[in-house]
Amino acid sequence: VYPESKRLCEILCKSYKQQYSIKVYIARLAQTFGAGVSKSDNRIFAQLARSVINKSDIVLHTEGKSEGNYVYSVDAVGALFLLLQKGSTGESYNVVNEKNHMTIYEMAQLVATGASPTPLRVIIDIPPNQQTLGYAPDVKLKLSSKKLEKLGWRAGHNLINSYQRLIDYM
């Protein structure tokens, strides 16, 4: 449902552009995080940050094979402003730091050893009733920011830096 609703919104925007000559710039945001994220957010990046803050090992309840696309919030805001200035109306742009693409397991390892002042362990603990717990199937999608980069955009924050800033905020 979620991906379909995003496609529907893009179609509506493009339809309004065509019918009413409205300027439309479509930003496809990767997972965006940074200072300002709710401290009770339950997405994986917030859970990993809380593990560092609490000095507790990271426990994954899947093998962590899903691939994620991430961008730091400040980089995303810069991309949005750039689109308004230089984007082509009716076009879609992926807002993603391609260097921040990795599996959940890889990200957990990165945070455990690179963002934590004391190394943490990454433990995979798959409950026997995992199918009924609502975990999504593994996703493998790598977004490209090439189109946005042609406008002059460059991501400024890698994942370690993004996590350090998020942890400082939280």
DSSP file with accessible surface (Angstrom, degrees, kcal/mol):
  #  RESIDUE AA STRUCTURE BP1 BP2  ACC     N-H-->O    O-->H-N    N-H-->O    O-->H-N    TCO  KAPPA ALPHA  PHI   PSI    X-CA   Y-CA   Z-CA
    1    1 A V     >        0   0  157      0, 0.0     4,-2.5     0, 0.0     5,-0.2   0.000 360.0 360.0 360.0 -43.5    0.0    0.0    0.0
    2    2 A Y  H  >  +     0   0  161      1,-0.2     4,-1.9     2,-0.2     5,-0.2   0.945 360.0  44.0 -60.7 -51.9    2.7    2.5    0.9
    3    3 A P  H  > S+     0   0   64      0, 0.0     4,-2.2     0, 0.0    -1,-0.2   0.901 114.0  52.1 -61.7 -35.7    4.6    2.3   -2.4
    4    4 A E  H  > S+     0   0  114      1,-0.2     4,-2.5     2,-0.2    -2,-0.2   0.896 107.0  52.0 -66.5 -38.1    1.4    2.5   -4.3
    5    5 A S  H  X S+     0   0   49     -4,-2.5     4,-2.2     2,-0.2    -1,-0.2   0.889 109.1  50.9 -66.1 -35.2    0.3    5.6   -2.4
    6    6 A K  H  X S+     0   0   87     -4,-1.9     4,-2.1     2,-0.2    -2,-0.2   0.923 110.6  48.3 -66.7 -42.2    3.6    7.3   -3.3
    7    7 A R  H  X S+     0   0  125     -4,-2.2     4,-2.4     1,-0.2    -2,-0.2   0.908 110.0  53.0 -62.8 -41.2    3.1    6.4   -7.0
    8    8 A L  H  X S+     0   0  100     -4,-2.5     4,-2.7     1,-0.2    -1,-0.2   0.923 107.5  51.0 -60.2 -44.0   -0.4    7.8   -6.8
    9    9 A C  H  X S+     0   0   75     -4,-2.2     4,-2.5     1,-0.2    -1,-0.2   0.910 109.7  50.1 -61.5 -41.7    0.8   11.1   -5.3
   10   10 A E  H  X S+     0   0   31     -4,-2.1     4,-2.6     2,-0.2    -1,-0.2   0.923 110.8  49.4 -62.3 -42.9    3.4   11.4   -8.1
   11   11 A I  H  X S+     0   0  103     -4,-2.4     4,-2.5     1,-0.2    -2,-0.2   0.921 111.0  49.8 -63.2 -42.9    0.7   10.8  -10.8
   12   12 A L  H  X S+     0   0   88     -4,-2.7     4,-2.5     2,-0.2     5,-0.2   0.923 111.1  49.2 -62.2 -42.6   -1.6   13.4   -9.2
   13   13 A C  H  X S+     0   0   54     -4,-2.5     4,-2.3     1,-0.2    -2,-0.2   0.940 113.1  46.2 -62.2 -45.9    1.2   16.0   -9.1
   14   14 A K  H  X S+     0   0   83     -4,-2.6     4,-2.4     1,-0.2    -1,-0.2   0.877 111.4  52.8 -66.3 -35.0    2.1   15.3  -12.7
   15   15 A S  H  X S+     0   0   51     -4,-2.5     4,-3.1    -5,-0.2     5,-0.3   0.924 109.9  47.6 -65.4 -44.4   -1.6   15.5  -13.7
   16   16 A Y  H  X S+     0   0  123     -4,-2.5     4,-2.7     2,-0.2     6,-0.8   0.890 110.4  53.5 -64.3 -37.3   -2.0   18.8  -12.0
   17   17 A K  H  X S+     0   0   69     -4,-2.3     4,-1.3    -5,-0.2    -2,-0.2   0.951 114.6  41.0 -59.7 -47.8    1.1   20.1  -13.7
   18   18 A Q  H  < S+     0   0  165     -4,-2.4    -2,-0.2     2,-0.2    -1,-0.2   0.934 122.2  38.7 -68.4 -44.7   -0.3   19.1  -17.1
   19   19 A Q  H  < S+     0   0  137     -4,-3.1    -2,-0.2     1,-0.2    -3,-0.2   0.878 132.3  22.4 -76.9 -38.1   -3.8   20.2  -16.5
   20   20 A Y  H  < S-     0   0  126     -4,-2.7    -1,-0.2    -5,-0.3    -2,-0.2   0.300  98.2-119.4-115.3   6.1   -3.2   23.5  -14.6
   21   21 A S     <  +     0   0  108     -4,-1.3     2,-0.4    -5,-0.2    -4,-0.2   0.871  54.6 163.7  57.0  39.2    0.4   24.4  -15.6
   22   22 A I        -     0   0   79     -6,-0.8     2,-0.4    -5,-0.1    -1,-0.2  -0.713  43.9-114.8 -87.7 137.4    1.5   24.1  -11.9
   23   23 A K        -     0   0  158     -2,-0.4     2,-0.4    66,-0.1    -1,-0.0  -0.602  40.6-176.8 -71.8 126.3    5.2   23.9  -11.2
   24   24 A V        -     0   0   17     -2,-0.4    66,-4.0   -10,-0.0    67,-0.5  -0.994  15.9-178.2-131.4 129.2    5.8   20.5   -9.7
   25   25 A Y        -     0   0   63     -2,-0.4     2,-0.6    64,-0.2    67,-0.2  -0.994  16.5-152.6-126.0 122.9    9.1   19.1   -8.4
   26   26 A I  E     -a   92   0A  14     65,-2.3    67,-2.6    -2,-0.4     2,-0.5  -0.859   8.1-168.2-106.1 121.0    9.0   15.5   -7.1
   27   27 A A  E     -a   93   0A  34     -2,-0.6     2,-0.9    65,-0.2    67,-0.2  -0.931   8.4-159.1-107.2 122.2   11.5   14.5   -4.4
   28   28 A R  E     -a   94   0A  95     65,-3.4    67,-2.7    -2,-0.5     2,-0.3  -0.842  21.9-153.8 -99.3  96.4   11.7   10.7   -3.6
   29   29 A L  E     -a   95   0A  76     -2,-0.9    67,-0.2    65,-0.2     3,-0.1  -0.529   4.1-145.2 -78.6 132.2   13.3   10.8   -0.2
   30   30 A A        -     0   0    9     65,-2.4     2,-0.2    -2,-0.3    40,-0.2  -0.175  60.8 -51.8 -71.6 179.7   15.3    7.9    1.1
   31   31 A Q  E    S-b   70   0B  82     38,-2.4    40,-2.4     1,-0.0     2,-0.5  -0.441  71.6-158.4 -56.8 120.5   15.1    7.0    4.8
   32   32 A T  E     +b   71   0B  36     -2,-0.2     2,-0.3    38,-0.2    40,-0.2  -0.915  21.3 155.5-113.0 127.7   15.8   10.5    6.2
   33   33 A F  E     +b   72   0B   2     38,-1.6    40,-2.0    -2,-0.5     2,-0.3  -0.987   7.4 109.9-149.5 161.3   17.1   11.0    9.7
   34   34 A G    >   -     0   0    1     -2,-0.3     3,-1.9    38,-0.2   128,-0.0  -0.968  69.9 -10.3 165.6-166.0   19.0   13.4   12.0
   35   35 A A  T 3  S+     0   0   52     -2,-0.3     3,-0.1     1,-0.2   131,-0.1  -0.283 120.5  43.3 -55.8 136.5   18.5   15.8   14.8
   36   36 A G  T 3  S+     0   0   54      1,-0.4    -1,-0.2   130,-0.1     2,-0.1   0.162  76.3 133.9 108.0 -15.7   14.8   16.3   15.4
   37   37 A V    <   -     0   0   17     -3,-1.9    -1,-0.4     1,-0.1    -4,-0.0  -0.439  69.8 -97.9 -64.7 137.5   13.8   12.6   15.1
   38   38 A S    >   -     0   0   63      1,-0.2     3,-1.8    -2,-0.1    -1,-0.1  -0.323  22.9-132.2 -57.8 137.7   11.5   11.7   17.9
   39   39 A K  T 3  S+     0   0  114      1,-0.3    -1,-0.2    -3,-0.1    -2,-0.1   0.699 109.1  50.3 -67.2 -15.9   13.3   10.0   20.7
   40   40 A S  T 3  S+     0   0   98      2,-0.0    -1,-0.3     0, 0.0    -2,-0.1   0.329  78.6 136.0-102.9   8.6   10.6    7.3   20.7
   41   41 A D    <   -     0   0   26     -3,-1.8    -4,-0.0     1,-0.1     0, 0.0  -0.262  44.0-155.1 -55.3 138.9   10.8    6.7   16.9
   42   42 A N        +     0   0  119      4,-0.1    -1,-0.1     5,-0.0    -3,-0.0   0.350  51.4 118.7-104.7   7.2   10.8    3.0   16.3
   43   43 A R  S >> S-     0   0  111      1,-0.1     4,-2.1     4,-0.0     3,-0.7  -0.339  79.7-103.3 -70.9 160.3   12.5    2.9   12.9
   44   44 A I  H 3> S+     0   0   36      1,-0.3     4,-2.7     2,-0.2     5,-0.2   0.850 117.9  55.0 -57.4 -41.1   15.8    1.0   12.7
   45   45 A F  H 3> S+     0   0    0      1,-0.2     4,-2.1     2,-0.2    -1,-0.3   0.897 110.2  46.8 -64.0 -35.5   18.1    4.0   12.8
   46   46 A A  H <> S+     0   0    0     -3,-0.7     4,-2.5     2,-0.2    -1,-0.2   0.899 111.3  51.8 -71.1 -38.3   16.5    5.3   16.0
   47   47 A Q  H  X S+     0   0   72     -4,-2.1     4,-1.8     2,-0.2    -2,-0.2   0.920 110.8  47.9 -63.0 -42.2   16.7    1.8   17.6
   48   48 A L  H  X S+     0   0    2     -4,-2.7     4,-1.7     2,-0.2    -2,-0.2   0.912 110.8  51.2 -65.6 -41.1   20.4    1.5   16.8
   49   49 A A  H  X S+     0   0    0     -4,-2.1     4,-2.5    -5,-0.2    -2,-0.2   0.919 108.5  51.7 -62.0 -41.9   21.1    5.0   18.2
   50   50 A R  H  X S+     0   0   62     -4,-2.5     4,-2.9     1,-0.2    -1,-0.2   0.870 104.7  57.2 -64.5 -33.6   19.3    4.1   21.4
   51   51 A S  H  <>S+     0   0   18     -4,-1.8     5,-2.5     2,-0.2     4,-0.5   0.923 108.9  45.9 -61.9 -41.1   21.5    1.0   21.7
   52   52 A V  H ><5S+     0   0    6     -4,-1.7     3,-1.0     3,-0.2    -2,-0.2   0.944 113.6  48.5 -65.4 -46.5   24.6    3.2   21.6
   53   53 A I  H 3<5S+     0   0   70     -4,-2.5    -2,-0.2     1,-0.3    -1,-0.2   0.912 116.9  42.0 -60.0 -42.5   23.1    5.6   24.1
   54   54 A N  T 3<5S-     0   0  109     -4,-2.9    -1,-0.3    -5,-0.2    -2,-0.2   0.446 106.2-128.4 -84.3  -2.0   22.1    2.8   26.5
   55   55 A K  T < 5 +     0   0  149     -3,-1.0     2,-0.4    -4,-0.5    -3,-0.2   0.878  61.7 141.2  54.2  41.2   25.5    1.0   25.9
   56   56 A S      < -     0   0   49     -5,-2.5    -1,-0.2    -6,-0.2    -2,-0.1  -0.878  58.8 -99.3-115.5 146.1   23.5   -2.2   25.1
   57   57 A D        -     0   0   54     -2,-0.4     2,-0.5    -3,-0.1    65,-0.2  -0.217  41.2-109.0 -56.8 152.1   24.2   -4.8   22.4
   58   58 A I  E     -c  122   0C   3     63,-2.5    65,-3.4    50,-0.1     2,-0.6  -0.756  33.2-162.8 -87.5 123.9   22.2   -4.4   19.2
   59   59 A V  E     -c  123   0C  62     -2,-0.5     2,-0.4    63,-0.2    65,-0.2  -0.947   2.6-165.8-113.4 119.4   19.7   -7.2   18.8
   60   60 A L  E     -c  124   0C  10     63,-3.2    65,-3.2    -2,-0.6    -2,-0.0  -0.874  13.2-159.5-102.1 136.8   18.2   -7.9   15.4
   61   61 A H  S    S+     0   0   67     -2,-0.4     2,-0.3    63,-0.2    63,-0.1   0.209  80.7  42.0-100.6  13.5   15.1  -10.1   15.1
   62   62 A T  S    S-     0   0   30     64,-0.1    63,-0.2    68,-0.0    -2,-0.1  -0.857  99.7 -98.2-137.7 178.0   15.8  -10.8   11.4
   63   63 A E        -     0   0  100     -2,-0.3    42,-0.1    61,-0.1    61,-0.0   0.563  54.0-124.3 -77.0  -6.1   19.0  -11.6    9.6
   64   64 A G        +     0   0    1     40,-0.1    41,-2.5    41,-0.1    42,-0.4   0.818  64.5 140.6  71.7  32.2   19.1   -7.9    8.6
   65   65 A K        +     0   0  100     39,-0.2    -1,-0.1    38,-0.2     2,-0.1   0.640  32.2 109.3 -84.4 -14.4   19.3   -8.7    4.8
   66   66 A S        -     0   0   28     70,-0.1    38,-2.1    37,-0.1     2,-0.4  -0.394  66.7-133.7 -63.0 138.3   17.0   -5.8    3.8
   67   67 A E  E     -D  103   0D  53     72,-3.4     2,-0.3    36,-0.2    36,-0.3  -0.785  21.0-159.1 -96.2 137.6   18.9   -3.0    2.0
   68   68 A G  E     -D  102   0D   9     34,-3.3    34,-1.5    -2,-0.4     2,-0.5  -0.848  13.3-149.0-118.1 153.3   18.3    0.5    3.0
   69   69 A N        -     0   0   16     -2,-0.3   -38,-2.4    32,-0.2     2,-0.3  -0.989  27.9-175.5-117.5 124.7   18.8    3.9    1.3
   70   70 A Y  E     +b   31   0B   6     27,-0.5    27,-1.8    -2,-0.5     2,-0.3  -0.899  17.5 179.2-129.8 151.4   19.6    6.7    3.8
   71   71 A V  E     -b   32   0B   1    -40,-2.4   -38,-1.6    -2,-0.3     2,-0.2  -0.988  33.1-114.1-148.1 140.3   20.2   10.4    3.7
   72   72 A Y  E  >  -b   33   0B   8     85,-0.3     4,-2.2    -2,-0.3     3,-0.4  -0.510  30.8-119.2 -73.6 143.9   20.9   12.9    6.6
   73   73 A S  H  > S+     0   0   31    -40,-2.0     4,-2.5     1,-0.3     5,-0.2   0.865 111.7  52.1 -56.5 -41.3   18.1   15.4    7.2
   74   74 A V  H  > S+     0   0   80      1,-0.2     4,-2.2     2,-0.2    -1,-0.3   0.908 110.2  49.4 -64.0 -40.2   20.3   18.5    6.5
   75   75 A D  H  > S+     0   0   14     -3,-0.4     4,-2.1     2,-0.2    -1,-0.2   0.901 110.5  51.2 -63.9 -39.6   21.4   17.0    3.1
   76   76 A A  H  X S+     0   0    4     -4,-2.2     4,-2.3     2,-0.2    -2,-0.2   0.924 109.0  49.7 -64.7 -43.1   17.7   16.2    2.3
   77   77 A V  H  X S+     0   0   74     -4,-2.5     4,-2.3     1,-0.2     5,-0.2   0.931 109.7  51.7 -63.1 -42.1   16.6   19.8    3.0
   78   78 A G  H  X S+     0   0   34     -4,-2.2     4,-2.3     1,-0.2    -1,-0.2   0.905 108.8  51.5 -59.7 -39.9   19.4   21.1    0.9
   79   79 A A  H  X S+     0   0    0     -4,-2.1     4,-2.5     2,-0.2    -1,-0.2   0.913 107.6  52.3 -63.9 -41.0   18.3   18.9   -2.0
   80   80 A L  H  X S+     0   0   68     -4,-2.3     4,-1.8     1,-0.2    -2,-0.2   0.923 110.6  46.9 -62.9 -44.1   14.7   20.2   -1.7
   81   81 A F  H  X S+     0   0  126     -4,-2.3     4,-1.4     1,-0.2    -1,-0.2   0.906 111.2  52.2 -64.6 -39.5   15.8   23.8   -1.9
   82   82 A L  H  X>S+     0   0   22     -4,-2.3     4,-3.6     1,-0.2     5,-0.6   0.910 106.5  53.8 -63.1 -40.4   18.0   22.9   -4.9
   83   83 A L  H  X5S+     0   0    3     -4,-2.5     4,-1.8     1,-0.2    -1,-0.2   0.899 106.9  51.7 -60.3 -41.4   15.1   21.3   -6.7
   84   84 A L  H  <5S+     0   0  109     -4,-1.8    -1,-0.2     1,-0.2    -2,-0.2   0.823 118.9  37.4 -65.2 -29.2   13.0   24.4   -6.2
   85   85 A Q  H  <5S+     0   0  149     -4,-1.4    -2,-0.2    -3,-0.2    -1,-0.2   0.882 137.8   8.9 -88.4 -42.1   15.8   26.5   -7.7
   86   86 A K  H  <5S+     0   0  125     -4,-3.6    -3,-0.2    -5,-0.2    -2,-0.2   0.470  93.4 114.9-123.6  -6.1   17.2   24.2  -10.5
   87   87 A G     << -     0   0   13     -4,-1.8     2,-0.5    -5,-0.6    61,-0.0  -0.238  66.8-114.0 -68.4 158.8   14.9   21.2  -10.9
   88   88 A S    >   -     0   0   68      1,-0.0     3,-2.0   -65,-0.0    -1,-0.1  -0.831  37.6-110.0 -93.3 127.5   12.9   20.6  -14.0
   89   89 A T  T 3  S+     0   0   55     -2,-0.5   -64,-0.2     1,-0.3     3,-0.1  -0.263 101.4  20.1 -60.7 137.0    9.2   20.8  -13.4
   90   90 A G  T 3  S+     0   0    8    -66,-4.0    -1,-0.3     1,-0.3     2,-0.2   0.350  98.7 120.9  86.5  -3.9    7.3   17.5  -13.6
   91   91 A E    <   -     0   0   81     -3,-2.0   -65,-2.3   -67,-0.5     2,-0.4  -0.616  56.1-135.5 -94.4 153.9   10.5   15.5  -13.0
   92   92 A S  E     -a   26   0A   9     -2,-0.2     2,-0.4   -67,-0.2   -65,-0.2  -0.868  18.5-169.0-107.5 140.5   11.2   13.1  -10.1
   93   93 A Y  E     -a   27   0A   6    -67,-2.6   -65,-3.4    -2,-0.4     2,-0.5  -0.996  19.3-132.8-132.0 131.7   14.5   13.1   -8.2
   94   94 A N  E     -a   28   0A  30     50,-0.4     2,-0.8    -2,-0.4    54,-0.3  -0.701  14.7-154.9 -81.0 128.1   15.8   10.5   -5.7
   95   95 A V  E     +a   29   0A   0    -67,-2.7   -65,-2.4    -2,-0.5     2,-0.3  -0.880  44.5 125.7-105.7  98.6   17.2   12.2   -2.6
   96   96 A V        -     0   0    0     -2,-0.8     2,-0.9   -67,-0.2   -25,-0.2  -0.993  62.7-126.7-154.2 144.1   19.7    9.7   -1.3
   97   97 A N    >   -     0   0   14    -27,-1.8     3,-2.4    -2,-0.3   -27,-0.5  -0.888  24.1-158.4 -92.1 105.0   23.3    9.5   -0.3
   98   98 A E  G >  S+     0   0   44     -2,-0.9     3,-1.2     1,-0.3    -1,-0.2   0.793  89.7  61.1 -58.6 -27.5   24.4    6.5   -2.4
   99   99 A K  G 3  S+     0   0  184      1,-0.3    -1,-0.3    -3,-0.1    60,-0.2   0.643  96.3  62.7 -72.6 -14.2   27.3    5.9   -0.1
  100  100 A N  G <  S+     0   0    4     -3,-2.4     2,-0.5   -30,-0.3    -1,-0.3   0.128  75.4 117.0 -96.7  19.6   24.8    5.3    2.7
  101  101 A H    <   +     0   0   34     -3,-1.2     2,-0.3   -32,-0.2   -32,-0.2  -0.772  37.7 122.2 -89.1 126.2   23.3    2.3    1.0
  102  102 A M  E     -D   68   0D  30    -34,-1.5   -34,-3.3    -2,-0.5     2,-0.1  -0.979  59.9 -81.4-168.2 171.3   23.7   -1.0    3.0
  103  103 A T  E  >  -D   67   0D  24     -2,-0.3     4,-2.5   -36,-0.3   -36,-0.2  -0.371  42.5-111.7 -76.7 163.6   21.9   -3.9    4.6
  104  104 A I  H  > S+     0   0   25    -38,-2.1     4,-2.7   -40,-0.3     5,-0.2   0.916 120.3  51.9 -60.4 -42.1   20.4   -3.5    8.1
  105  105 A Y  H  > S+     0   0   81    -41,-2.5     4,-2.5     2,-0.2    -1,-0.2   0.929 109.4  48.7 -62.4 -45.1   23.0   -6.0    9.4
  106  106 A E  H  > S+     0   0  102    -42,-0.4     4,-2.5     1,-0.2    -1,-0.2   0.903 112.2  49.2 -61.2 -40.4   25.9   -4.0    7.8
  107  107 A M  H  X S+     0   0    0     -4,-2.5     4,-2.8     2,-0.2     5,-0.3   0.913 108.9  52.0 -66.3 -41.0   24.5   -0.8    9.3
  108  108 A A  H  X S+     0   0    0     -4,-2.7     4,-2.8     1,-0.2    -2,-0.2   0.929 111.4  47.4 -60.2 -43.4   24.1   -2.4   12.7
  109  109 A Q  H  X S+     0   0   62     -4,-2.5     4,-2.0     2,-0.2     5,-0.3   0.916 111.5  51.2 -62.9 -42.8   27.8   -3.5   12.5
  110  110 A L  H  X>S+     0   0   53     -4,-2.5     4,-2.8     1,-0.2     5,-0.7   0.932 114.2  42.8 -60.6 -46.0   28.8    0.0   11.4
  111  111 A V  I  X>S+     0   0    0     -4,-2.8     4,-1.2     3,-0.2     5,-1.0   0.925 112.4  54.0 -67.3 -42.5   27.0    1.6   14.3
  112  112 A A  I  <5S+     0   0    0     -4,-2.8     8,-1.7    -5,-0.3    -1,-0.2   0.846 124.7  23.7 -62.7 -34.2   28.2   -1.0   16.8
  113  113 A T  I  <5S+     0   0   92     -4,-2.0    -1,-0.2     6,-0.2    -2,-0.2   0.695 133.2  32.0-106.7 -21.4   31.9   -0.5   16.0
  114  114 A G  I  <5S+     0   0   34     -4,-2.8    -3,-0.2    -5,-0.3    -2,-0.1   0.726 122.3  36.1-111.9 -27.0   32.1    3.1   14.5
  115  115 A A  I  <<S+     0   0   10     -4,-1.2    -3,-0.2    -5,-0.7    -4,-0.1   0.578 101.1  81.4-103.3 -12.5   29.4    5.2   16.2
  116  116 A S      < -     0   0   12     -5,-1.0     4,-0.1     1,-0.1   -63,-0.0  -0.806  70.0-144.8 -97.1 132.2   29.7    3.8   19.7
  117  117 A P  S    S+     0   0  112      0, 0.0    -1,-0.1     0, 0.0    -5,-0.0   0.831  97.8  39.5 -62.6 -30.6   32.4    4.9   22.0
  118  118 A T  S    S-     0   0   68    -66,-0.1    -3,-0.1    -3,-0.0   -63,-0.0  -0.984 105.0-106.8-118.0 128.4   32.6    1.4   23.3
  119  119 A P        -     0   0  108      0, 0.0     2,-0.3     0, 0.0    -6,-0.2  -0.226  36.1-158.2 -56.1 138.4   32.2   -1.4   20.8
  120  120 A L        -     0   0   15     -8,-1.7     2,-0.3   -11,-0.1   -63,-0.1  -0.774  14.3-118.3-111.3 160.4   28.9   -3.2   20.9
  121  121 A R        -     0   0  158     -2,-0.3   -63,-2.5    -8,-0.0     2,-0.6  -0.725  15.1-138.2 -95.4 149.8   28.0   -6.7   19.7
  122  122 A V  E     -c   58   0C  23     -2,-0.3     2,-0.5   -65,-0.2   -63,-0.2  -0.954  24.9-169.8-105.9 118.6   25.4   -7.3   17.0
  123  123 A I  E     -c   59   0C  54    -65,-3.4   -63,-3.2    -2,-0.6     2,-0.7  -0.931  15.2-149.7-113.6 129.5   23.2  -10.3   18.0
  124  124 A I  E     +c   60   0C  74     -2,-0.5     2,-0.4   -65,-0.2   -63,-0.2  -0.898  22.7 170.2 -98.7 117.5   20.8  -12.0   15.7
  125  125 A D        -     0   0   92    -65,-3.2    -2,-0.0    -2,-0.7   -66,-0.0  -0.837  11.0-170.6-130.5  89.5   17.9  -13.4   17.7
  126  126 A I        -     0   0   63     -2,-0.4   -64,-0.1     2,-0.0   -65,-0.1  -0.754  20.2-134.0 -87.9 115.7   15.2  -14.6   15.4
  127  127 A P    >   -     0   0   26      0, 0.0     3,-1.6     0, 0.0     4,-0.1  -0.346  16.4-121.6 -65.9 148.8   12.1  -15.5   17.5
  128  128 A P  T 3  S+     0   0  141      0, 0.0     3,-0.3     0, 0.0    -2,-0.0   0.821 113.4  50.8 -62.1 -26.4   10.4  -18.8   16.5
  129  129 A N  T >  S+     0   0   83      1,-0.2     3,-1.5     2,-0.1     4,-0.5  -0.006  70.8 131.8-100.2  31.6    7.1  -17.0   15.7
  130  130 A Q  G X > +     0   0   46     -3,-1.6     3,-1.6     1,-0.3     5,-0.7   0.845  63.9  62.1 -54.5 -38.0    8.8  -14.4   13.5
  131  131 A Q  G 3 5S+     0   0  174     -3,-0.3     3,-0.5     1,-0.3    -1,-0.3   0.824 106.7  45.0 -61.0 -30.1    6.2  -14.8   10.7
  132  132 A T  G < 5S+     0   0  114     -3,-1.5    -1,-0.3     1,-0.2    -2,-0.2   0.488  95.4  77.5 -93.5  -1.6    3.5  -13.6   13.0
  133  133 A L  T < 5S-     0   0   82     -3,-1.6    -1,-0.2    -4,-0.5    -2,-0.2   0.481 105.3-112.4 -88.9  -4.2    5.4  -10.7   14.4
  134  134 A G  T   5 +     0   0   71     -3,-0.5     2,-0.3    -4,-0.4    -3,-0.1   0.699  55.4 160.6  88.4  17.6    4.9   -8.4   11.4
  135  135 A Y      < -     0   0   98     -5,-0.7    -1,-0.2   -74,-0.1     3,-0.1  -0.575  40.1-120.7 -74.0 135.5    8.4   -8.2   10.0
  136  136 A A        -     0   0   76     -2,-0.3     3,-0.1     1,-0.1   -70,-0.1  -0.361  30.9 -99.0 -72.0 153.5    8.5   -7.1    6.4
  137  137 A P        -     0   0  109      0, 0.0    -1,-0.1     0, 0.0     2,-0.0  -0.292  56.1 -76.6 -66.2 159.7   10.1   -9.3    3.8
  138  138 A D        -     0   0   84    -72,-0.1     2,-0.4    -3,-0.1   -72,-0.1  -0.329  49.4-153.5 -60.4 137.2   13.6   -8.5    2.8
  139  139 A V        -     0   0   74     -3,-0.1   -72,-3.4     2,-0.1     2,-0.4  -0.932  12.5-170.5-115.8 137.5   13.8   -5.5    0.4
  140  140 A K        +     0   0  133     -2,-0.4     2,-0.4   -74,-0.2   -72,-0.1  -0.868  29.7 138.4-130.2  96.3   16.6   -5.0   -2.1
  141  141 A L        -     0   0   96     -2,-0.4     2,-0.6   -74,-0.2    -2,-0.1  -0.982  29.5-166.6-141.9 125.2   16.4   -1.5   -3.7
  142  142 A K        -     0   0  129     -2,-0.4     2,-0.2   -41,-0.1   -73,-0.1  -0.959  13.9-151.9-117.0 116.2   19.3    0.8   -4.5
  143  143 A L        -     0   0   34     -2,-0.6     2,-0.4   -46,-0.1   -42,-0.1  -0.579   6.7-140.4 -84.7 149.4   18.3    4.4   -5.3
  144  144 A S        -     0   0   52     -2,-0.2   -50,-0.4     1,-0.1     3,-0.2  -0.903  14.3-170.4-111.4 137.2   20.5    6.6   -7.5
  145  145 A S     >  +     0   0    0     -2,-0.4     4,-2.7     1,-0.1     3,-0.3   0.259  56.8 111.3-103.9  10.6   21.1   10.3   -6.9
  146  146 A K  H  > S+     0   0  104      1,-0.2     4,-1.7     2,-0.2    -1,-0.1   0.875  75.4  51.9 -55.0 -43.5   22.8   10.9  -10.3
  147  147 A K  H  4 S+     0   0   84      1,-0.2     4,-0.5     2,-0.2    -1,-0.2   0.915 113.4  44.4 -62.4 -41.9   19.9   13.0  -11.6
  148  148 A L  H >4>S+     0   0    0    -54,-0.3     5,-1.4    -3,-0.3     3,-1.3   0.889 109.4  56.5 -68.9 -38.4   20.0   15.3   -8.5
  149  149 A E  H ><5S+     0   0   50     -4,-2.7     3,-1.8     1,-0.3    -1,-0.2   0.826  95.8  65.2 -65.1 -29.4   23.8   15.5   -8.6
  150  150 A K  T 3<5S+     0   0  181     -4,-1.7    -1,-0.3     1,-0.3    -2,-0.2   0.761  97.7  56.0 -63.7 -22.8   23.6   16.8  -12.2
  151  151 A L  T < 5S-     0   0   33     -3,-1.3    -1,-0.3    -4,-0.5    -2,-0.2   0.529 132.0 -94.7 -83.0  -9.0   21.9   19.9  -10.6
  152  152 A G  T < 5S+     0   0   50     -3,-1.8     2,-0.2     1,-0.3    -3,-0.2   0.432  76.0 144.4 111.2   3.0   24.9   20.3   -8.3
  153  153 A W      < +     0   0   14     -5,-1.4     2,-0.4    -8,-0.1    -1,-0.3  -0.513  20.9 178.2 -78.1 141.0   23.7   18.5   -5.2
  154  154 A R        -     0   0  160     -2,-0.2     2,-0.2   -79,-0.1   -57,-0.1  -0.988  29.3-122.7-139.4 132.3   26.2   16.6   -3.1
  155  155 A A        -     0   0   32     -2,-0.4     3,-0.1   -59,-0.1   -84,-0.0  -0.519  21.8-169.5 -70.4 140.0   25.5   14.7    0.1
  156  156 A G        +     0   0   59     -2,-0.2     2,-0.5     1,-0.1    -1,-0.1   0.534  60.0  66.0-109.3  -8.9   27.7   16.0    3.0
  157  157 A H        -     0   0   26    -85,-0.1   -85,-0.3     4,-0.0    -1,-0.1  -0.956  60.2-157.7-126.0 122.2   27.1   13.4    5.7
  158  158 A N     >  -     0   0   88     -2,-0.5     4,-2.6   -87,-0.1     5,-0.2  -0.275  41.6 -95.1 -81.7 176.7   28.1    9.8    5.8
  159  159 A L  H  > S+     0   0    4      2,-0.2     4,-2.9     1,-0.2     5,-0.2   0.891 122.8  51.7 -65.3 -39.7   26.3    7.3    8.0
  160  160 A I  H  > S+     0   0   39      2,-0.2     4,-2.7     1,-0.2    -1,-0.2   0.964 113.9  44.1 -61.1 -49.0   28.9    7.5   10.9
  161  161 A N  H  > S+     0   0   48      1,-0.2     4,-2.3     2,-0.2    -2,-0.2   0.913 113.5  51.9 -61.4 -41.6   28.6   11.3   11.0
  162  162 A S  H  X S+     0   0    0     -4,-2.6     4,-2.3     1,-0.2    -1,-0.2   0.920 112.0  46.2 -61.4 -44.3   24.8   11.1   10.7
  163  163 A Y  H  X S+     0   0    0     -4,-2.9     4,-3.1     2,-0.2     5,-0.3   0.901 109.7  53.3 -66.4 -41.3   24.6    8.6   13.6
  164  164 A Q  H  X S+     0   0   81     -4,-2.7     4,-2.4    -5,-0.2    -2,-0.2   0.929 112.0  45.6 -60.7 -41.1   27.0   10.7   15.8
  165  165 A R  H  X S+     0   0  109     -4,-2.3     4,-2.0     2,-0.2    -1,-0.2   0.902 113.9  48.9 -67.0 -41.8   24.8   13.8   15.2
  166  166 A L  H  X S+     0   0    0     -4,-2.3     4,-2.8    -5,-0.2    -2,-0.2   0.939 112.2  48.3 -63.1 -45.0   21.6   11.8   15.9
  167  167 A I  H  < S+     0   0   26     -4,-3.1    -2,-0.2     1,-0.2    -1,-0.2   0.920 110.0  52.0 -63.2 -43.0   23.1   10.3   19.1
  168  168 A D  H  < S+     0   0  138     -4,-2.4    -1,-0.2    -5,-0.3    -2,-0.2   0.908 112.5  46.7 -59.4 -41.5   24.3   13.7   20.3
  169  169 A Y  H  <        0   0   99     -4,-2.0    -2,-0.2     1,-0.2    -1,-0.2   0.936 360.0 360.0 -65.5 -46.7   20.8   15.0   19.7
  170  170 A M     <        0   0   40     -4,-2.8    -2,-0.2    -5,-0.1    -1,-0.2   0.838 360.0 360.0 -69.2 360.0   19.0   12.1   21.5
